Amino acid sequence: MRTLVELQEWYLAQCNESWEHTYGLNIGTLDNPGWSLMIDLTDTKLESVEFDAQSYGVGADGQASGNEWLTCKVEKGKFVSFGGPRKLEEMIGVFLLWAKKNA
């Protein structure tokens, strides 16, 4: 659960009485089943940092193979990740590792 604590700290560090009124992050569920994670990067140190997309367990047609799948990318100013039902912590970890390297 350390990743959740670190994500909370990253979020709090972005809050400057302005950013949090327009931007933020969302954690949701998917119906296949799985998780979604979307983090706004606008007006953060990560806004213009390149991210190498990561993906496994997802077929060419975009279909997940079982529960062991994950995809992470940056698009339209957001870190966007989707993963199987046991992948939320890993998804957050991918983001945090990238954020720490580029802090």
HUCOR-V904820 format. One record per backbone hydrogen bond with DSSP energy under -0.5 kcal/mol. NH is the residue of the N-H (numbers start at 1). CO is the residue of the C=O. E is the energy in kcal/mol with one decimal. If there is no record, write none. Layout:
# HUCOR-V904820
nh=(NH | NH)
co=(CO | CO)
e=(E | E)
This chain:
# HUCOR-V904820
nh=(4 | 5 | 6 | 7 | 8 | 9 | 10 | 11 | 12 | 13 | 14 | 14 | 15 | 21 | 22 | 22 | 23 | 26 | 28 | 30 | 34 | 35 | 36 | 37 | 38 | 39 | 40 | 41 | 42 | 44 | 47 | 49 | 53 | 54 | 56 | 59 | 59 | 62 | 65 | 66 | 68 | 69 | 70 | 71 | 72 | 73 | 75 | 78 | 79 | 80 | 80 | 81 | 82 | 83 | 84 | 87 | 91 | 92 | 93 | 94 | 95 | 96 | 97 | 98 | 99 | 100 | 101 | 102 | 103)
co=(1 | 1 | 2 | 3 | 4 | 5 | 6 | 7 | 8 | 9 | 10 | 11 | 11 | 18 | 18 | 19 | 19 | 38 | 36 | 34 | 30 | 83 | 28 | 81 | 26 | 79 | 24 | 77 | 77 | 41 | 44 | 46 | 51 | 72 | 70 | 57 | 63 | 59 | 57 | 64 | 65 | 67 | 56 | 82 | 54 | 80 | 78 | 75 | 39 | 73 | 78 | 37 | 71 | 35 | 69 | 84 | 87 | 88 | 89 | 90 | 91 | 92 | 93 | 94 | 95 | 96 | 97 | 98 | 100)
e=(-0.6 | -1.4 | -2.5 | -2.4 | -2.2 | -2.0 | -2.4 | -2.6 | -2.6 | -2.2 | -1.0 | -1.0 | -1.1 | -1.7 | -0.7 | -1.5 | -3.5 | -2.8 | -2.4 | -2.6 | -1.0 | -2.9 | -2.4 | -2.7 | -2.5 | -2.4 | -2.8 | -2.8 | -0.7 | -1.7 | -1.5 | -1.4 | -0.7 | -2.4 | -2.4 | -0.5 | -3.0 | -2.2 | -2.4 | -0.9 | -0.7 | -1.3 | -2.4 | -2.6 | -3.0 | -2.4 | -2.4 | -1.2 | -2.6 | -3.5 | -0.6 | -2.5 | -2.3 | -2.0 | -2.5 | -1.9 | -2.7 | -2.4 | -2.4 | -2.4 | -1.8 | -2.7 | -2.5 | -1.9 | -2.7 | -2.8 | -2.0 | -1.1 | -1.1)
